[in-house]
Amino acid sequence: MIRTVRTVRMENDIQPQLASGKPTFGRRWGRSKYLLLLFLPTFVYYILFRYVPMFGILVSFKDYNLFKGVWASDWVGLKYYRMFFDSPDFVKLLRNTFLLGFYRLVFGFPAPILLALLLNEVRQMAVKRFVQTVSYLPHFISNVVVVSMMTLFLSPSSGIVNRLMESFGVEPVNFMAREDMFRSIYVLSEIWQHVGWETILYLAALTAIDPQLYEAARMDGAGRWKQMAHVTLPGIRAALIIVLILNVGSVLEIGFEKVFLMLNPAVYGTGDILSTYVYRVGLGKGNYSYATAIDLFTSVINLLFIVSANWLSRKWSETSLW
């Protein structure tokens, strides 16, 4: 009799869980504990290096004194934001940063897509692997080495580019000291350095396309171009939209290292951007509050860009980040 009562009670406790279809916390933990452990380093990284540093935002609203500390420094409100907006360099810095990021988006975003589509059409696996390996390698070269290579290749006296130009009767050009060529050199070097690595995502998306779709398209008389237009591109559309949204959200996040290494007084008119300016006024002159205000302003603009891009994507398509 006692066993029967206990059994009935246990069944009554379990039945609501089975009816709702929701497993308990213990069961969810048991099923996902290894995945959660794999996710733990990423979680710790973002907490330590993305969220904890947000405390430093307070510095932009204070007249920060290194000896007094953040809390003891005087509160000045939006003083440094107004100082930046009233600065004669504001328009130039914003224009240079936006144009550099915009050109990188316009020319750099389609490059890995085109390379992935071309590699997808290659049937010789040895050739495909060789091209992939060669295109991946520049991603692992440091920016210091890349800029050094650019300086050597584009040197007006001994650079291979100018030597080729001289062989055709063209006068040598000091490319690294030309304001009108700074953005082109930067964007082209970025494409060369990262196009292979960014192709990995699209190649992975291409493997998820059902081969039967290509067979059906061939039976309907579709050639390679029509298969690419009506099967391949729609198959990776979700990946394209997500990457585009993320790239739009980082238009003003230009890599500091490469631009800083490429800068010289002759190209300040087009090469000086927000991150290099922050470095000069922050670490160079010790004006940490002013530098923090500029950096926070850049982050807010990037946030507006990514929210707007996500809203447009959700409005005109079925794919969005949230």
C-alpha positions, -999 to +999 in steps of 0.1 A: +000+000+000+028+024+009+047+016-023+015+022-043+010+057-027+046+066-034+044+055-070+012+076-075+029+106-060+059+103-082+037+099-113+018+130-103+051+150-100+064+138-133+032+142-154+032+180-154+068+180-167+059+155-194+028+174-203+046+207-206+074+191-226+101+212-208+130+192-192+142+202-158+173+223-152+193+192-142+184+174-174+193+204-195+226+207-177+233+171-182+227+172-219+246+204-225+274+205-199+302+197-224+290+224-248+288+249-219+323+240-209+335+246-244+316+280-244+331+290-210+365+305-223+346+326-248+322+338-221+351+347-197+369+365-226+339+387-233+333+394-196+370+404-190+378+423-222+344+436-234+322+443-204+346+450-175+364+477-195+330+495-199+338+509-165+363+532-182+334+550-200+332+572-168+365+587-177+350+606-206+326+624-183+353+634-158+385+655-158+405+624-152+436+627-130+459+598-129+469+604-093+434+610-080+418+580-098+385+577-115+362+583-086+381+612-071+384+631-104+361+661-110+329+655-130+327+677-161+298+661-180+299+665-217+328+689-218+351+667-238+324+657-262+317+694-270+354+700-273+356+672-299+326+684-319+340+720-319+374+708-329+386+718-365+397+682-369+362+667-363+349+668-399+382+657-414+386+628-390+350+616-394+353+619-432+386+600-434+374+572-411+340+568-428+354+568-464+381+543-455+355+520-439+331+526-467+356+517-494+366+486-474+330+476-472+322+482-509+353+465-523+362+441-495+328+426-488+322+411-524+358+398-527+356+367-505+321+359-520+336+359-555+365+338-544+342+313-527+320+310-558+351+305-580+365+279-557+331+261-556+333+257-594+368+241-593+366+204-597+403+195-593+407+191-556+445+196-557+441+230-574+413+240-551+434+232-519+464+249-533+445+281-540+428+280-506+462+276-488+478+304-507+449+327-501+447+319-464+484+325-456+484+364-458+459+364-429+486+351-405+511+377-415+514+406-390+505+441-400+541+452-394+554+427-420+526+436-444+533+473-443+571+466-446+564+446-477+542+474-491+570+499-484+596+478-502+574+470-532+562+506-537+595+523-530+603+550-556+639+540-559+641+501-556+605+490-555+594+463-580+563+483-590+583+514-599+608+493-618+581+478-639+567+513-645+602+525-656+605+496-680+574+510-698+588+546-697+567+558-668+583+580-641+586+565-606+560+574-581+563+576-543+530+558-536+533+558-498+536+596-498+505+603-520+474+614-503+452+604-532+465+568-531+465+561-494+429+548-493+434+526-524+466+511-511+450+504-477+418+488-492+438+466-516+462+454-489+432+446-467+416+425-495+448+407-502+454+400-465+420+388-455+401+376-486+411+339-482+403+337-445+369+353-449+361+328-477+360+300-451+326+311-439+311+311-474+326+278-484+311+263-453+277+277-462+281+263-497+285+228-484+250+230-468+233+234-502+215+202-512+232+187-543+198+176-556+190+213-563+219+214-587+207+182-604+172+196-607+185+228-622+207+209-647+177+188-657+158+220-664+186+232-687+203+256-664+240+263-671+267+272-646+257+309-644+220+301-639+229+275-613+250+301-595+223+327-597+193+306-588+208+279-565+241+289-551+235+326-541+200+319-526+216+290-507+241+313-489+219+344-487+215+341-449+253+341-444+257+370-468+232+391-450+246+384-415+281+392-426+270+424-443+251+436-412+283+430-391+304+448-416+281+478-417+283+479-379+321+482-380+324+508-407+342+532-383+362+505-366+393+508-388+423+487-377+446+511-359+479+491-364+480+492-402+469+528-406+493+539-379+522+521-396+512+535-431+509+571-418+535+598-425+531+636-425+525+636-463+493+616-461+477+631-429+450+647-450+434+614-460+451+589-436+445+604-402+415+587-387+397+586-354+418+557-339+452+573-348+439+606-334+428+590-302+463+574-299+480+608-303+458+628-278+454+599-254+487+582-250+508+609-267+495+639-248+480+621-218+445+635-223+427+603-214+393+619-209+393+635-244+404+602-260+378+582-242+351+606-253+361+602-289+363+564-286+328+562-270+314+585-297+328+561-324+312+531-306+278+548-305+279+556-342+288+519-349+259+508-328+235+531-347+249+516-380+244+480-370+209+486-355+198+504-387+213+477-409+196+450-389+162+469-390+164+472-428+174+435-431+144+425-410+121+447-429+132+436-464+142+400-458+136+371-433+172+372-420+185+394-392+207+393-361+178+398-337 
